[in-house]
Amino acid sequence: MTADPLVARLRAAGSVFAEDEAAVLRAEAPDPATLQAWVGRRAAGEPLEVIVGFADLDGVRVAVAPGVFVPRRRSLLLARAAVDHLLHSGTADRSPPPDRTVVDLCCGTGALGLVVARTVAGVTLHAVDVDPAAVACAAANLAAVGGEVHVGDLDAPLPRHLVGRVDVLIANTPYVPTGAVRNLPPEARDHEPALALAG
């Protein structure tokens, strides 16, 4: 049993990473009252990333908005594979040729495309989501890397000039069988759009 009451409270609420979450909450809360309010929200099942307003993926801070799919560490496999492909399909010095195009479908916050664009220089990034809230969040995240965000279903809203010119396509599509959404932890089931989860 931990002596830290904040960690104990998070663990009792079901947090698997209670120590890590407590550290993030303490680091980000501007004052003790906010910290206690945030711990209460987290204990009630609200995603940590929504509470503090960001997710950290490979050192890249991604803004997270309420009602938008929360990027998860396991999704980094996709971003890392995209980076690896771009770096290994480039020139002999492992630098990718200029004007590489990356498309992030079902982008949510735009996290995966953002990680790729922050890791590989010279990427032209297009991101797409059907949810206007996700598109707004992704647009804010991708503005710093010059990414274009489109609203629509899968590749339908992409500009026609991209046909035959996409080097990497990343897609973290809805992956939970519809009937199984009710079995998800409350942080996903109650706080993320079913559209982003239910396959």
N, C-alpha and C positions, 0 to 999 in steps of 0.2 A: 504494500500500500504506500502510495506516495505521500510525502509530507506537504506537498504543494496543494493548497485547497483549490486553486484554479484548475490544475491538471486533474485532480480528483473529481471535480464537478464535470469536466468535459468527458472524462473516462466513464463516469456513471451515466452520462447521457448517450454513451455508445461510440464516442470518438476513438478510432483505432490509433490515431496519431496525436493523442492528447498533448504530449510534451511539445511537439512541433507547433501545434495549433496555439497552445498557450504562449509560446515564444513570439509568434506572429502577432497575436492579439496585443500582447504587452508592448511590442515594438511599435505598433501602429496607432494604438489608442492615445489620443492627445491628453487624456486626464483620467483619474481613477473612476469617476462616474461613468465615463464613456466605456471604459474597460469592463465595468460590471454589466452595463447594458449590452455590450457586445457578447459577453460570455453567456448572458441569458438568451440572446438570440441564437447563438450557436448551439446551446444546450437544447433549445426548442427545435433544432433541425435545420436552421437556415444555413446555406453554404458559407463557409469561412470566406471564400473569395468575394462573395457578394457583400458580406459585412465589411470587409476592409477595402473593397473596391478594386482588387486586382488579384491576378494569379501570377506566380513566378514560374516561368518555364525556361529552363537552361539559362537562367540569369536574365531573361527578357521579361520585363514587367508588362503584363497585358491587362488593360482595364476591363473590368467585368461589371455589367449592368444587371440590375434585377430583371428576371424573366428571360435571360439569355443563357444558352447552354454554357456551363462552366468548363473551361478547358482542363483536361486532366493529364497528369504526368504520363500515363500510358499512351496517350495520343502522340507523345513526342517521337515515338518510333516512326511515325509517318513523316514528320518534319526532318528527322535525322536521315531517313532513307532518301528524301528529296535532296537534302544537302549533299549527301554522299554521291548521288547520281550526278548532280551538277558539277561537283568538284572532280569526279573521275571521268567525266565525259568531255573535259576541257582540254587545255593545252598541256604540253609536257611538264610545265611548272605547276600543274594542278590548279591553275587559275582558269575559271570558266571563260569561254569566249564572251564578248559583250552581247547585250541584247538577248539574254536568256529570258524566256517567258514562263512564269509559274502561274497556275490557276488553282485556287483553293475553293472547291465546291462545298456547299453546306458549311460555310465558314464560321458561323456563330460569331464569336468575338473577333475572328480573323487571326487567332493565335498561331495557327500552324504556318500560315503564309508569312506572318510577322517574324517568326523565328527563322524561317528560311531567308527572308530578305535582310534580316539583321546579321545573318551568318555568312551569306554569299553576296559579295558586292556585284552591282550591275544587273540585278534582277528586275524585270518588269513584272509586276504582280497584279493579277485580277482576282477578285474574290466575289463569291455569289452566295446569297442566302434568300430563301423565300420569305423569311420573317422580317418585317420592317424594323422591329426592335433590334434584331441581330445586325441588320445592315447598318443601322445608325451607330451601334457599338463598334462594329468592324471599321466603319469609315473613320471614326475617331482614332482607333488604334493604328490604322494603316496610313494615315495622313503623313506621318513623319517619314515613311519610306516611299511615299508617292504611289501607294497602291490605289487602284480603282476598285470600287465596290459597286456591285450591281444587285438589284432586287429582282428575283424571279426563281423559277424552278430549274435546278441543276444548270446545264449549260445554255439554256434558252436565251437568257439576256446578254450573253457575251457578244462583243463586236465581231462581225463577220470576218474582219481582217486577221483574226486569230486562227482561222481554219488552217491547219497544217503547220502552225508556227508555235505550238505549245510544247515546251521541253519537258515540263513536269506538271502532272495533275495530282493534287492532293484532295482526298474526299473523306471526311469523317462523317459518314452518312448515319441516319438513325439506325440503331443496331439492336434494340431490345424488342423481342416479340411483343406485340401489342398486349396480349393477355398477361405478360409478365411484368408490365410497368408497375402494377400494384405491389410487386414484391421488392421494388427498389428501395434504397434507404430514403427517408423523408427529404433529405437535402436535394435529391434529384426528383423524386416523385411529386413533391409538393411545391418545389420552387423553380423547376426548369420546365420549359414548354414541352408538352407531350409530342409536339411536332418534331422536336429535335431528338427525341428518344425512341418513339414507337416506330418500329420497322414494319 
